[in-house]
Amino acid sequence: MYKYEEIAEDIENAIREGALKAYDQLPTVKELCETYNVSKSTITQVINELSARGLIARRRGSGMFVKSFANEADDYWSKYNQIINYTEEIARSEADQPITIEVYDFTVVQPEAAVCQALDLDRKSFTYFVTRGRKTETGTFLIEYIYIPLELAAGFKYDHANGAIHTFIEDNLGLKIGSIHRAIRAVMPTTEERARLQIAYGTPLLEIEQIGFLADGRPFEYILSHYRGDRYEFRTVDNL
C-alpha cells in the first residue's frame, strides 16, 4: 500500500467511526503535511483518493469538507466504480426496442432545501430543472426529475436535456465525472405520473435518488428517477 493510500485509509476510518462528522472541515493541506510528515504532492493524492471514494467535497475558497452521507450505513448508499446506464439494460429487457426521450419541462428554478443540500448550494442559487420521460414502443417506463447547478453547466440547452446529459458534462464542458451515489426506495405515483406511465391506481414506483459528483468532488446533478414498479427491477454487482 502506498503512503497516500495509508493516509486516505486513516482519514476514511475517522469518518466512518464518527471522529469526523458530516460537514466537518478537514485540516488544510499544510496541516495534513505536518500531521503525516509527507509532501504536498502526497496529500494531493490523498485528497484525490478521498474524493474518488465519495467521502469529501472541495469548496472553492473554503477548503475540504466531509460529505453529508459519507458516514451513513452502506445499506443506504452504494458507491460504484463505473457509472451504470440503466437504459441499456432496459432496452435489452424490452427485446431491443429503441428508446426515445420526451422532455416535459425544461426551465430554471430555485430548488427546495433538500436539493440545495444535495448539490451543496445556498438557498438563493438556481438550477436547471428537467422533467423527462423515457419510452419504448410499449410505452413510457421511466420519468426523471433532474437538477443541474446553473453556474456549473453554462450553455446547457433543451437539445442537451433531450439527450445524454453525462456526455454534455464531459464532452461539452470538459469536466470529469467521478462517482454516482444512489438510494433506492419504493414510492407511490402522483396522478400525473399514473397518466404518463399508464399504470393503475395503487401501483408503486421504483425510485432511484441519485447525486452525481465530479472527479474534484463537486456535485453536478441531483436526479429522482421513477420507474414502473410492475415491470422493472434494479440489480447491482459490487466488485470487492
LUMKELUM-892773 format. One record per residue: residue in three letters; x, y, z of N, C-alpha, C in turn. Coordinates in steps of 0.2 Angstrom, whole numbers, plus 5000, padded with zeros to 4 digits. Last residue first. Example, Ala and Ser with C-alpha at 12.3 -4.5 7.8 and 13.67 -1.06 7.14 Angstrom:
! residues 2
SER506449895035506849955036506450005039/ALA506649725039506249785039506649845039/
This chain:
! residues 240
LEU492249674974492649684980493349664979/ASN491049754965491649724964492149734970/ASP489349724967489949754970490549714968/VAL488049744956488549694957489149744961/THR486249754955486949784956487449734958/ARG484649794949485149744951485849774951/PHE482949834950483649854950484149804952/GLU481649794939481949784945482649814944/TYR480049834931480749834931481049824938/ARG478649824931478949804925479749794926/ASP478049894942477749824940478149794934/GLY478650014944478749964948478549894946/ARG479250114932478750074933478850014938/TYR480350234940480250184936479650144937/HIS480950394942480450354944480250304939/SER482350474949482150434943481550384946/LEU482950624953482550574955482250534949/ILE484650694954484050664950483650614954/TYR485750814953485350784958484750754954/GLU487450854948486750834947486350804953/PHE488650884953488450914947487750904945/PRO489750914967489150884965488850924958/ARG491450904967490950944967490350914964/GLY492650824967492150814972491550864972/ASP493350814955493650854960493150864966/ALA492550734947493150704950493450744955/LEU490850764952491450774948492050744951/PHE489450664956490050704958490550704953/GLY487650654957488250644953488850694956/ILE486450574966486850634966487550614962/GLN484850504965485550504963485850574963/GLU483650394969483850454971484650454969/ILE482450304961483150304962483350374963/GLU480950214965481350274964482050274966/LEU479750124957480450114960480850184959/LEU478050144962478650154958479250134961/PRO476550044964477150084967477650094961/THR474850064960475450034958476050074960/GLY473750144964474050094969474650054967/TYR472950144948473050174955473250114960/ALA474050084935473350084939473550114945/ILE474850174922474850124927474250134931/GLN475550264912474950214911474850154916/LEU476450364914476650294914476150234913/ARG475550474914476150464909476450394909/ALA474650444924474450454917474950444912/ARG475450434935475050374933474850384926/GLU475950564936476450504934476050444932/GLU474850634939475150644933475650594931/THR474650584952474150574947474450584940/THR476150504958475650564958475150544952/PRO476550344965476550394960476050444961/MET477450304980476850304976476850354971/VAL479050214980478650274982477950264978/ALA480450124987479850124983479350184985/ARG482250164983481650154988480950144984/ILE483950194984483350164981482850144985/ALA485250304981484750274986484150254982/ARG486850334974486150314973485850284980/HIS488150424967487850394973487150394972/ILE489550414956488750424957488550394963/SER491050504953490650454956489950474956/GLY491650594943492050544947491650494950/ILE491850664927491350634932491750584936/LYS492650804922492650734923492250704928/LEU492250924909492350904916492350824916/GLY492050984897492750964898492850944905/LEU490851024892491151064897491851044899/ASN490650924882490551004880490851044886/ASP491050804888491250824881491250894880/GLU490450804901491150784900491450814893/ILE489150854900489550874905490350854904/PHE488650784888488750854888489150884894/THR488650654894489050674888489150744887/HIS487650664903488350654905488850664900/ILE486550684895486750734899487450724902/ALA486050634880486450614886486750664890/GLY484550734877485050684875485350654881/ASN483750834880483450784876483950724874/ALA484550924886484150894890483750834887/HIS485150974874485550934879485150894883/ASP484151044869484350994865484750944869/TYR484051154878483451104878483751034874/LYS485651174886485051194882484551134881/PHE487051244894486551184894485851204891/GLY487851354895487751334889487251274888/ALA488551304911488451354906488351334899/ALA488451224923488351204916488151254912/LEU488751294935489151244933489051224926/GLU487751384938488451404937488951354935/LEU486651294939486651344933487351364932/PRO486651124943486851194945486951244939/ILE485251034939485951044937486151114939/TYR484050904942484350974944485050974942/ILE482750814935483450824935483550894937/TYR481750674935481750744938482450764939/GLU481050554924481650584928481550654929/ILE480150414922480150484922480750514927/LEU479950264912480350304917480250374916/PHE479250204902479450164908479750204913/THR477950234890478450264895478550224901/GLY477750094878477550154882478150184887/THR478250004869477649984874477450034878/GLU479250064862478650054859478050034863/THR479850164876479950114871479350114867/LYS480450314884479950264882480250224877/ARG480650424897481050384893480450324891/GLY480350604901480150534901480550494896/ARG480850734911480850704905480650624906/THR481150894918480750834918480650804912/VAL482450994924482250954918481750894920/PHE483151144928482651084930482351054924/TYR484651224933484151194928483751144931/THR484551324948484751264944484351254938/PHE485251454958484751424953485051364950/SER485351504976485651484970485051454965/LYS484951534988484751584983485051564976/ARG485351434997484651434995484451494990/ASP486851364991486451404995485751414993/LEU487351194988487151264985486851294991/ASP487551054987488051104990487951174988/LEU486650964982487050994977487551044980/ALA485950934994486250884990486750914985/GLN485451064997485951025002486350974998/CYS484551094987485151134988485651094992/VAL483650984989484050984983484651034984/ALA483151035001483450965001483850954995/ALA482551154998483151155003483451085002/GLU482151174980481951174988482651154992/PRO482951284968482651224971482551224978/GLN482351404957482751404964482451334968/VAL482551354940482151364946482651374952/VAL482251354923482751374928482351384934/THR481751214912481651284915482251294920/PHE480751104904481451124904481451204906/ASP479750964904479851034907480651044906/TYR479750854896479050884898479150954900/VAL480450774883480550824888479950854890/GLU480650604880480150654879480250704885/ILE481750494871481650534877481150594875/THR481650314866481650384865481550424871/ILE482450164862482250204867482250284865/PRO481950024852482350084853482050124859/GLN482049854859481649914857482049974857/ASP482649734864483049784860482649834856/ALA481749684873481849654866482249694861/GLU481749744885481249764880481349734873/SER482949714890482349684893481749694889/ARG483749804883483849734882483249694885/ALA483349924888483249914881483349834880/ILE483749914901483049914900482949894893/GLU485149924900484849864902484149854901/GLU485250054895485449994891485249934893/THR484750124905484350124899484550064895/TYR485650134915485150094916484750074910/ASN487250134916486750164911486150114911/ILE488350174929487850124926487350154922/ILE489950214931489350244930488850194926/GLN491050114942490850144935490150164935/ASN491150094955491750104951491650134944/TYR489950164966490150124960490750144957/LYS489250144982489750184978489950134972/SER487750164990488150124986488650164982/TRP486850195005487150224999487650174996/TYR486150115014485850175011486150195005/ASP487050025019486349995016486050055013/ASP488150085024488150065017487550035014/ALA487650225034487750155033487750135026/GLU488650375033488050335034488150265032/ASN489750455031489750405036489150375038/ALA489450535020490050495020490050445025/PHE488350625018488250545019488850505019/SER488950745017488450735021488250665023/LYS490750745016490150745013489550725018/VAL491850855025491650785024490950795021/PHE492850975015492350955020492050885019/MET494151095012493851025011493351005017/GLY493951265007494351205010493951145008/SER493551385002493351375009493751305012/GLY493951414989494051464994493851445001/ARG492851294983493251344981493351394986/ARG492751144992492351204990492851264989/ARG492650974990493151034990492751094988/ALA492150834999492050884994492450944995/ILE492350665003492450735004492250774998/LEU492050534999492050545006492050625007/GLY492150464986491550494988491450524995/ARG493350414982492950374986492250404988/ALA493850524976493650474972493150424976/SER494150604987493650624983493350574978/LEU495250524992494650534996494050554992/GLU496150544981495850474983495250484987/ASN496350674982496050654976495750584977/ILE496950684994496350724993495950694987/VAL498150604992497650584997496950624996/GLN498750684982498550614980498050594985/THR499050794990498650804985498350734982/ILE499950734999499250755002498850764996/THR501050724990500750664993500050674996/SER501350854988501150814982500750744985/LYS501850895000501150924997500850884992/SER502550755009502550815005501850835003/VAL502350725027502450705020502350765016/ASN501850705041502550715039502750695032/TYR500650715045500850645042501550655040/THR500550845050500250795054500550725052/GLU501050925039501450925045501150865050/CYS500150895029500850885028501150875034/LEU498950945035499050875034499750855033/GLU499251085035499251045042499250975041/LYS499251105022499951125026499851085032/VAL497951085018498551045015499151045020/THR496951095034497251125027497751075025/PRO495750975040496351015041496651035034/LEU494050985035494650945036495250995037/GLN492551025043493051045038493751005040/ASP491050925043491650945046492150965041/TYR489950875036490050945035490650975039/ALA489850735046489650765040489750845041/LYS491350715056490650705055490450745049/LEU492650615062492550675058491750665056/ALA492350515071492850565073492750635069/GLY491550415066491250475068491750525071/GLU492050315059492050305066491750365069/ARG492150365046491750305047491550295055/ILE493150465048492450475045491950425047/ALA494250385051494050435056493350465054/ASN494350305040494250275046493950325051/GLU494850405031494150375030493950335036/ILE496050435036495550485037494850455035/ASP496750315034496650335041496150395041/GLU496650295020496350255025496250275032/ALA497450405017496750405015496350355019/ILE498650355022498350415025497650425023/GLU498850245013498850235021498450295024/GLU498950305001498350265002498250255010/TYR500150375002499450415001498850375003/LYS501050265002500950315008500250355008/TYR500350114995500750174995500550225001/MET500449945000500050005000500450065000/
